[in-house]
């Protein structure tokens, strides 16, 4: 693997770690922020407790969109065929 490929892969790995941390913070904030109340005081969105809807349903949609944007804008296609021909 070329040195530039390693540099690109390292950058993309750190972007992935950032996305995972963002996803965890989103989930934790909504799940424990809204979910720490007495269940009788819960509010509901589309028949689901608000904490579940925002942390799991909306969180999944936000992450799917965010990952799609990040992959299209910041990730680079690395051709590995050239490397195979050199060997």
C-alpha positions as YAML, in Angstrom:
chain: A
units: angstrom
residues:
- id: 1
  name: UNK
  ca: [0.00, 0.00, 0.00]
- id: 2
  name: UNK
  ca: [1.35, 3.40, -0.94]
- id: 3
  name: UNK
  ca: [2.07, 5.98, 1.72]
- id: 4
  name: UNK
  ca: [-0.63, 8.29, 0.35]
- id: 5
  name: UNK
  ca: [-3.18, 5.46, 0.57]
- id: 6
  name: UNK
  ca: [-2.35, 4.97, 4.23]
- id: 7
  name: UNK
  ca: [-2.76, 8.69, 4.86]
- id: 8
  name: UNK
  ca: [-6.18, 8.71, 3.16]
- id: 9
  name: UNK
  ca: [-7.29, 5.57, 5.02]
- id: 10
  name: UNK
  ca: [-6.18, 7.06, 8.34]
- id: 11
  name: UNK
  ca: [-8.12, 10.29, 7.69]
- id: 12
  name: UNK
  ca: [-11.24, 8.33, 6.73]
- id: 13
  name: UNK
  ca: [-10.92, 6.15, 9.82]
- id: 14
  name: UNK
  ca: [-10.84, 9.25, 12.04]
- id: 15
  name: UNK
  ca: [-13.91, 10.58, 10.24]
- id: 16
  name: UNK
  ca: [-15.61, 7.25, 11.01]
- id: 17
  name: UNK
  ca: [-14.64, 7.50, 14.67]
- id: 18
  name: UNK
  ca: [-16.08, 11.03, 14.76]
- id: 19
  name: UNK
  ca: [-19.35, 9.77, 13.30]
- id: 20
  name: UNK
  ca: [-19.56, 6.99, 15.89]
- id: 21
  name: UNK
  ca: [-18.94, 9.43, 18.73]
- id: 22
  name: UNK
  ca: [-21.57, 11.81, 17.33]
- id: 23
  name: UNK
  ca: [-24.04, 8.91, 17.06]
- id: 24
  name: UNK
  ca: [-23.40, 7.81, 20.64]
- id: 25
  name: UNK
  ca: [-23.74, 11.35, 22.03]
- id: 26
  name: UNK
  ca: [-27.00, 11.84, 20.07]
- id: 27
  name: UNK
  ca: [-28.41, 8.54, 21.31]
- id: 28
  name: UNK
  ca: [-27.29, 9.03, 24.91]
- id: 29
  name: UNK
  ca: [-28.53, 12.63, 25.14]
- id: 30
  name: UNK
  ca: [-32.01, 11.83, 23.87]
- id: 31
  name: UNK
  ca: [-32.38, 8.40, 25.50]
- id: 32
  name: UNK
  ca: [-31.29, 9.51, 28.96]
- id: 33
  name: UNK
  ca: [-32.36, 13.14, 28.63]
- id: 34
  name: UNK
  ca: [-35.98, 12.41, 27.80]
- id: 35
  name: UNK
  ca: [-36.06, 8.87, 29.18]
- id: 36
  name: UNK
  ca: [-35.03, 9.65, 32.73]
- id: 37
  name: UNK
  ca: [-38.49, 10.95, 33.65]
- id: 38
  name: UNK
  ca: [-41.29, 9.00, 35.26]
- id: 39
  name: UNK
  ca: [-42.97, 6.94, 32.48]
- id: 40
  name: UNK
  ca: [-46.31, 8.57, 33.30]
- id: 41
  name: UNK
  ca: [-44.79, 11.94, 32.29]
- id: 42
  name: UNK
  ca: [-43.51, 10.78, 28.90]
- id: 43
  name: UNK
  ca: [-44.57, 12.60, 25.76]
- id: 44
  name: UNK
  ca: [-45.20, 10.58, 22.62]
- id: 45
  name: UNK
  ca: [-44.29, 11.04, 18.96]
- id: 46
  name: UNK
  ca: [-46.08, 8.80, 16.45]
- id: 47
  name: UNK
  ca: [-47.13, 6.53, 19.31]
- id: 48
  name: UNK
  ca: [-43.57, 6.05, 20.59]
- id: 49
  name: UNK
  ca: [-42.07, 7.62, 23.71]
- id: 50
  name: UNK
  ca: [-40.27, 10.82, 22.69]
- id: 51
  name: UNK
  ca: [-36.94, 9.58, 24.07]
- id: 52
  name: UNK
  ca: [-37.12, 6.45, 21.89]
- id: 53
  name: UNK
  ca: [-38.33, 8.28, 18.79]
- id: 54
  name: UNK
  ca: [-35.59, 10.93, 18.92]
- id: 55
  name: UNK
  ca: [-32.76, 8.65, 20.02]
- id: 56
  name: UNK
  ca: [-33.49, 5.61, 17.83]
- id: 57
  name: UNK
  ca: [-35.83, 6.50, 14.95]
- id: 58
  name: UNK
  ca: [-34.75, 10.06, 14.20]
- id: 59
  name: UNK
  ca: [-31.17, 9.24, 15.21]
- id: 60
  name: UNK
  ca: [-31.04, 6.47, 12.61]
- id: 61
  name: UNK
  ca: [-32.39, 8.78, 9.90]
- id: 62
  name: UNK
  ca: [-29.95, 11.57, 10.81]
- id: 63
  name: UNK
  ca: [-27.01, 9.16, 10.87]
- id: 64
  name: UNK
  ca: [-27.97, 7.55, 7.54]
- id: 65
  name: UNK
  ca: [-28.12, 10.98, 5.89]
- id: 66
  name: UNK
  ca: [-24.94, 12.18, 7.61]
- id: 67
  name: UNK
  ca: [-22.95, 9.08, 6.66]
- id: 68
  name: UNK
  ca: [-24.15, 9.34, 3.05]
- id: 69
  name: UNK
  ca: [-23.08, 12.99, 2.85]
- id: 70
  name: UNK
  ca: [-19.72, 12.36, 4.52]
- id: 71
  name: UNK
  ca: [-18.91, 9.40, 2.26]
- id: 72
  name: UNK
  ca: [-19.82, 11.33, -0.90]
- id: 73
  name: UNK
  ca: [-18.01, 14.53, 0.09]
- id: 74
  name: UNK
  ca: [-14.96, 13.40, 2.07]
- id: 75
  name: UNK
  ca: [-14.11, 9.81, 1.18]
- id: 76
  name: UNK
  ca: [-11.89, 9.01, -1.80]
- id: 77
  name: UNK
  ca: [-12.02, 6.00, -4.09]
- id: 78
  name: UNK
  ca: [-8.58, 4.42, -4.00]
- id: 79
  name: UNK
  ca: [-7.70, 2.23, -7.00]
- id: 80
  name: UNK
  ca: [-6.03, -0.92, -5.74]
- id: 81
  name: UNK
  ca: [-5.71, -2.43, -9.23]
- id: 82
  name: UNK
  ca: [-2.56, -0.38, -9.97]
- id: 83
  name: UNK
  ca: [-0.85, -1.82, -6.92]
- id: 84
  name: UNK
  ca: [-1.67, -5.37, -7.96]
- id: 85
  name: UNK
  ca: [-0.11, -4.80, -11.40]
- id: 86
  name: UNK
  ca: [3.13, -3.47, -9.83]
- id: 87
  name: UNK
  ca: [3.75, -6.73, -7.92]
...
